[in-house]
């Protein structure tokens, strides 16, 4: 994934997480909203971790050369 698409992904995931978070804060605590908020947060954490590991491996490979 290039940086432009990753930024778009982060923006969309953040907006969705904020939307579901506001639904929960307003008192609509159905399992759907809680599940969708959790999934959005998990995907954000996963993509940040994945890109950090990928960047670290890339920098280690560059140093080894």
N, CA, C and O of each residue as an XYZ file, in Angstrom:
260
protein
N       0.840     -1.178      0.000
C       0.000      0.000      0.000
C       0.881      1.236      0.000
O       1.878      1.309      0.719
N       0.506      2.183     -0.801
C       1.276      3.422     -0.797
C       0.763      4.352      0.305
O      -0.282      4.107      0.906
N       1.508      5.407      0.551
C       1.192      6.296      1.671
C      -0.151      7.004      1.521
O      -0.832      7.246      2.517
N      -0.542      7.337      0.294
C      -1.823      8.009      0.090
C      -3.004      7.155      0.491
O      -3.932      7.627      1.147
N      -2.967      5.894      0.093
C      -4.077      5.012      0.446
C      -4.092      4.687      1.938
O      -5.160      4.475      2.513
N      -2.928      4.646      2.565
C      -2.872      4.400      4.007
C      -3.465      5.584      4.764
O      -4.178      5.398      5.750
N      -3.178      6.782      4.315
C      -3.742      7.972      4.971
C      -5.257      7.977      4.837
O      -5.965      8.277      5.798
N      -5.757      7.649      3.653
C      -7.212      7.572      3.449
C      -7.817      6.504      4.353
O      -8.881      6.710      4.938
N      -7.136      5.357      4.468
C      -7.614      4.283      5.346
C      -7.680      4.744      6.791
O      -8.674      4.495      7.474
N      -6.625      5.418      7.272
C      -6.621      5.915      8.647
C      -7.730      6.936      8.884
O      -8.379      6.916      9.930
N      -7.948      7.814      7.934
C      -9.006      8.832      8.088
C     -10.369      8.160      8.177
O     -11.173      8.498      9.047
N     -10.634      7.212      7.284
C     -11.931      6.533      7.298
C     -12.137      5.720      8.568
O     -13.218      5.747      9.156
N     -11.111      5.002      8.992
C     -11.236      4.213     10.215
C     -11.422      5.093     11.441
O     -12.184      4.754     12.346
N     -10.725      6.222     11.469
C     -10.870      7.137     12.602
C     -12.258      7.753     12.637
O     -12.865      7.859     13.703
N     -12.763      8.160     11.482
C     -14.119      8.723     11.437
C     -15.161      7.695     11.867
O     -16.091      8.025     12.603
N     -15.011      6.456     11.415
C     -15.949      5.413     11.828
C     -15.853      5.137     13.319
O     -16.875      4.972     13.985
N     -14.640      5.085     13.850
C     -14.476      4.845     15.285
C     -15.098      5.981     16.088
O     -15.749      5.739     17.105
N     -14.901      7.215     15.638
C     -15.517      8.346     16.336
C     -17.043      8.280     16.263
O     -17.732      8.596     17.233
N     -17.564      7.870     15.110
C     -19.016      7.776     14.955
C     -19.595      6.745     15.917
O     -20.566      7.023     16.622
N     -18.996      5.551     15.946
C     -19.509      4.515     16.845
C     -19.272      4.878     18.303
O     -20.070      4.529     19.173
N     -18.174      5.581     18.570
C     -17.922      6.030     19.941
C     -18.964      7.022     20.423
O     -19.393      6.968     21.576
N     -19.380      7.943     19.529
C     -20.410      8.901     19.931
C     -21.761      8.224     20.124
O     -22.536      8.620     20.995
N     -22.052      7.194     19.308
C     -23.295      6.446     19.525
C     -23.307      5.822     20.914
O     -24.322      5.858     21.610
N     -22.178      5.251     21.313
C     -22.094      4.603     22.626
C     -22.188      5.650     23.736
O     -22.860      5.429     24.743
N     -21.517      6.790     23.553
C     -21.565      7.840     24.578
C     -22.953      8.452     24.707
O     -23.312      8.939     25.779
N     -23.741      8.436     23.632
C     -25.098      8.969     23.693
C     -26.068      8.011     24.377
O     -27.215      8.373     24.638
N     -25.618      6.798     24.669
C     -26.456      5.863     25.390
C     -26.989      4.713     24.563
O     -27.721      3.870     25.081
N     -26.637      4.660     23.283
C     -27.073      3.554     22.431
C     -26.049      2.435     22.521
O     -25.266      2.222     21.595
N     -26.057      1.731     23.623
C     -25.009      0.738     23.863
C     -25.437     -0.652     23.391
O     -25.442     -1.604     24.172
N     -25.793     -0.762     22.126
C     -26.118     -2.085     21.598
C     -24.822     -2.812     21.261
O     -23.767     -2.196     21.108
N     -24.920     -4.108     21.150
C     -23.729     -4.912     20.878
C     -23.148     -4.603     19.493
O     -21.946     -4.762     19.283
N     -23.982     -4.164     18.552
C     -23.499     -3.817     17.214
C     -22.516     -2.656     17.280
O     -21.435     -2.732     16.697
N     -22.874     -1.582     17.980
C     -22.009     -0.410     18.070
C     -20.712     -0.735     18.811
O     -19.638     -0.275     18.422
N     -20.816     -1.519     19.867
C     -19.622     -1.896     20.625
C     -18.704     -2.760     19.770
O     -17.485     -2.585     19.796
N     -19.278     -3.692     19.011
C     -18.479     -4.556     18.140
C     -17.812     -3.762     17.036
O     -16.627     -3.960     16.766
N     -18.543     -2.875     16.394
C     -17.969     -2.090     15.303
C     -16.886     -1.134     15.801
O     -15.878     -0.941     15.120
N     -17.075     -0.536     16.973
C     -16.039      0.319     17.549
C     -14.785     -0.502     17.838
O     -13.671     -0.073     17.537
N     -14.970     -1.670     18.416
C     -13.832     -2.538     18.725
C     -13.096     -2.964     17.465
O     -11.865     -2.957     17.432
N     -13.838     -3.333     16.429
C     -13.202     -3.743     15.172
C     -12.427     -2.602     14.536
O     -11.316     -2.805     14.047
N     -12.996     -1.413     14.537
C     -12.293     -0.261     13.980
C     -11.007      0.023     14.744
O      -9.968      0.280     14.135
N     -11.065     -0.019     16.059
C      -9.869      0.230     16.855
C      -8.821     -0.853     16.647
O      -7.628     -0.559     16.583
N      -9.260     -2.108     16.541
C      -8.318     -3.204     16.294
C      -7.626     -3.069     14.943
O      -6.424     -3.313     14.835
N      -8.367     -2.688     13.927
C      -7.771     -2.518     12.599
C      -6.789     -1.354     12.596
O      -5.742     -1.439     11.954
N      -7.103     -0.273     13.296
C      -6.174      0.853     13.380
C      -4.873      0.405     14.050
O      -3.784      0.701     13.558
N      -4.986     -0.300     15.160
C      -3.798     -0.787     15.872
C      -3.016     -1.774     15.005
O      -1.787     -1.718     14.962
N      -3.717     -2.677     14.315
C      -3.054     -3.660     13.464
C      -2.293     -2.987     12.329
O      -1.147     -3.348     12.060
N      -2.904     -2.024     11.663
C      -2.224     -1.385     10.532
C      -1.016     -0.563     10.986
O       0.002     -0.529     10.295
N      -1.119      0.092     12.128
C       0.030      0.840     12.644
C       1.164     -0.124     12.980
O       2.319      0.130     12.640
N       0.837     -1.223     13.644
C       1.851     -2.215     14.001
C       2.460     -2.850     12.759
O       3.678     -3.014     12.684
N       1.642     -3.205     11.797
C       2.123     -3.830     10.572
C       3.079     -2.914      9.822
O       4.132     -3.354      9.361
N       2.718     -1.652      9.700
C       3.584     -0.706      8.982
C       4.877     -0.457      9.750
O       5.924     -0.266      9.132
N       4.832     -0.453     11.077
C       6.048     -0.252     11.864
C       6.994     -1.438     11.710
O       8.201     -1.253     11.556
N       6.457     -2.643     11.751
C       7.284     -3.841     11.576
C       7.854     -3.896     10.166
O       9.021     -4.238      9.974
N       7.038     -3.561      9.193
C       7.493     -3.557      7.800
C       8.604     -2.527      7.591
O       9.582     -2.805      6.897
N       8.462     -1.359      8.177
C       9.485     -0.323      8.049
C      10.774     -0.740      8.755
O      11.871     -0.463      8.270
N      10.636     -1.400      9.893
C      11.817     -1.849     10.629
C      12.574     -2.907      9.831
O      13.801     -2.857      9.741
N      11.849     -3.861      9.252
C      12.498     -4.893      8.442
C      13.167     -4.287      7.222
O      14.256     -4.707      6.831
N      12.521     -3.307      6.625
C      13.088     -2.647      5.453
C      14.373     -1.899      5.812
O      15.348     -1.946      5.062
N      14.376     -1.217      6.945
C      15.572     -0.479      7.355
C      16.695     -1.427      7.747
O      17.863     -1.120      7.509
N      16.372     -2.573      8.342
C      17.394     -3.561      8.683
C      17.992     -4.169      7.424
O      19.192     -4.438      7.374
N      17.167     -4.387      6.408
C      17.663     -4.931      5.148
C      18.566     -3.925      4.445
O      19.559     -4.312      3.829
N      18.234     -2.640      4.530
C      19.064     -1.602      3.924
C      20.424     -1.497      4.625
O      21.448     -1.272      3.980
N      20.419     -1.661      5.940
C      21.667     -1.594      6.700
C      22.557     -2.790      6.367
O      23.776     -2.647      6.273
N      21.956     -3.971      6.189
C      22.712     -5.183      5.905
C      23.388     -5.124      4.545
O      24.411     -5.776      4.337
N      22.842     -4.365      3.629
C      23.439     -4.268      2.293
C      24.570     -3.370      2.326
O      25.213     -3.150      1.299
